[in-house]
Amino acid sequence: MPCEPEEPRAEERRAIELIGSVDYGRIATSMRALPFLAAARHIVVDGRVVLRMHQGYGYHQACSGTVVAYGADNLNAGDPAEGQWSVQFVGTCEAVEPTAGELERFGPAPHLVDGKPYAPVYLRIDPQLVTVHEMTGSAPR
């Protein structure tokens, strides 16, 4: 008998809502025993985070098949008095081929990265741990 997917908890629902309001975040893992962060474009599909990254750096090879962290925030956007947030998804990562609808949701890719043609690669994170941190009432700088 197939298992029904679990209903997301309130914190997971809030994290998905928040991450859906921004386009980019940062993936974190280790490469050659050293930690690194890389920027990625993301969408959320069925409670999973799907990423588009530049293949040319090879970062996707360090991420695929491992546990990664992916974070996004609005910390440098908008009015701090209206609230700031940060979300993090930690889970297993794997290479995927997005559907036509998912590709459309990503929107156009950059033409160049560091002066070289952009070559997209796609990864999916199945979150096992989700955290949300929200700050309200901060004064503008």
Protein Blocks (a to p, Z undefined) as FASTA:
>chain_A
ZZddddddfklmmmmmmmmmpmbdcddddeehiacddddddddeehiacddddfklommm
mmnopacdddddfklgcjfknopaddddddddddddddfklmmmnopadfbgghiacddd
ddddddfbdcddddehiacZZ
